Amino acid sequence: MVYKLTYFDSYGRAENIQTPFGQIPVLEIDGKPLAQSFTIARYLAHKFNLTGKDEYETAVCDSIVDQYKDFISEVRTYWRVIKGFQEGDENKLKQEVFVPGIKKNLPLFVNFLKPNNSGIKFNVFKFRMNLLSGYLVGDHLTWADIVIASGMAELDNIDFEQLNGFPELRAHYQKIPKHFLKMVHYKLTYFDLYGRAEHIRQIFVVAGQNFEDVRIAREEWPALKSKTPFGQIPVLEVDGKPLAQSFTISRYLAHKFNLTGKDEYEAAVCDSIVDQYNDFINEIMPYKRVALGFLEGDKDKLRQDVYIPAIKKHFPFFVSFLKNNKSGFFVGDRLTWVDITLAHAFSTMDKTDSELIKDYPELSDHYRKIHSLPKIKEYLEKRPERPF
Ligand SMILES: N[C@@H](CCC(=O)N[C@@H](CS)C(=O)NCC(=O)O)C(=O)O
């Protein structure tokens, strides 16, 4: 039997795909299509013996999954806003929709992991098995475990606090084999500086994605250098697999987290602006190395001969993107990774070289706008201050 599952690699829309109900995922079984994600999961669970040991357990699995679907539709507006699919007041929706949805539904799932679950009251043996097994239904892994565990793992990834009141659900998903869950572990390694990693950190912040922020000391670097793909950091590990080059890392994450504009053209315009910014960084490097004390040299001369001419050459381009675009963002009508990257650069420059950026008020207005977005604002208030 040949199974072919079609879904997005990241986020997007499905209008142009031929599907039974105009939506994906679609599973093709020997070429025959099946739509509706929970129907697909139930079908496969039956095939692969993940529905419990009898018809009652099978129906209990269905009931747990149906309750989970109710939960998802209750919190859907909040979810769509934080994933960037729709505009909305994130904080208000969190208080009015998300937190009440959590408080109402998560205890219902916990009940299935506790002594008072429905099976237990009537059947001591079932109760025992449940309690010992740690599974939601009976004494085996079912698709209900996989649905709930992947949902809870994702919730924990996005908003760690919410699951603090439900240790049973956290323990439950941690017990489920990791390959069943959607959780990706991100580990970012860099020096304890902003440098070439700060825009990557802020992309994670905007996406609401937890990541391991490893900040190594200078003394640790020589031992690590030969273990990195190009002898440099930052390096991002995605479930243990390394990825180097700071802008490759941020572009990769931007695609994952829907921060590349609305279509392929806008994604390419984002790339072009970041490439231009990279040209700027490369041009000013001789000055920066001396100014930051990594190399000996005539700092004042380099400032006049290298730094100021590079600013005069590149900054007007950035300004004209903002002027032509009108939305206040660099590309299209929404936040992209370009805004995050350049806002960090201009705000840092405003701290160290305010007299140079004051000729470009559009760039200061831009970084203030980006840095007043609630998630970035909160992050900036808490992050460790570094000189560069
Ligand atoms: N083009 C690379 C440059 C990376 C880079 O220059 N990394 C520096 C720190 S900012 C580094 O690893 N320096 C230590 C070394 O080269 O040994 C990127 O953007 O990631």
The ligand as a Gaussian input file, in Angstrom:
#p B3LYP/6-31G(d) Opt

LIG

0 1
 N       29.097000      35.262000       7.466000
 C       29.077000      34.634000       8.759000
 C       30.125000      35.304000       9.613000
 C       30.198000      34.679000      10.974000
 C       31.283000      35.303000      11.828000
 O       32.063000      36.168000      11.379000
 N       31.359000      34.857000      13.086000
 C       32.332000      35.341000      13.995000
 C       31.659000      35.973000      15.206000
 S       30.685000      37.359000      14.721000
 C       33.155000      34.160000      14.486000
 O       32.729000      33.021000      14.508000
 N       34.389000      34.464000      14.901000
 C       35.282000      33.503000      15.480000
 C       36.209000      32.889000      14.469000
 O       36.110000      33.175000      13.246000
 O       37.068000      32.090000      14.904000
 C       27.697000      34.774000       9.380000
 O       26.984000      35.734000       9.094000
 O       27.308000      33.878000      10.161000

